Amino acid sequence: MKELLLSILFPKRCVNCKRFGKYICDDCFARIHYLDFSKCIECMKPSVSSLTHAKCKRKNSMDGVFVAVEYKSVIKKAVYSYKYEPYIYHLGEIFSRLMYESLVQNEVAQNVLSVSSNVWITCVPLHEKRLRKRGYNQSEILGRKLSEKMKLRFNSNLLIRTRNTIAQFKLKKEERAKNIVGAFEITPKYSEKMRGKTIFIVDDVFTSGATLRECGKLLKKAGAKAVYGLIFSMEQ
């Protein structure tokens, strides 16, 4: 009854074409494209396997980044509606389903999961000020829902954001790395529990890779055996 009342008072509209009925209508959903490649987190050049290029890999580099869909058109508008006004957090269910379907079809990702033990899923944390304004961490919703589908342990508290940085999309690519340096820390009570773990970091958009590199570096320094990104969308 409550859901029926809410649907009457606040009817769902497609974030792209504004048609009533769903947050992403069937016609617009058909325009979403899965990605079968990613970028090397170090050189940012294409990686067919989605893994970090062997020649680029350093001691504390992430091991790879798996991306579900292309960041354009429908997805671009949907992500904006998810993170900013009108704050449609229900889009997280749609996004996590797309991420799961992408992972199921990705042979490299499935191989990583099959040979990994002690797997944790975490997310890129928000600063408390931004969290209060939005009311939720969009990456945490994705991580929590994805972990349920994958039947893996989810822990949103491995990392904490110590500085409220400027939103990355507002900066030029060369400014993003500087903006994010020193913005994260390992949560003290987990600092001794990373050793031997394979950790997947969930985030919504892969742009310059600066945020992922910073988070991955901290987890590797804390002793994580392998660190991968699980990202909803990627700019080409």
Buried (B, 14 or more C-beta within 10 A) or exposed (E): EEEEEEEEEEEBBBBBEEBEEBBBBEEBBEEBEEBEEBBBBBEBEEBEBBBBBEEBBEEBBBBBBBBBBBBBEBBBBBBBBBBEEEBBBEBBEBBBBBBBBBBEEBEBBEEBBEEBEBBBBBBBBBBEEBBEEBEBBBBBBBBBBBBEBBEBEBBBEBBBBEEEBEEBEEBEEEBBBEBBEEBBBBBEEBBEBBEEBBBBBBBBBBBBBBBBBBBBBBBBEBBBBBBBBBBBBBBE
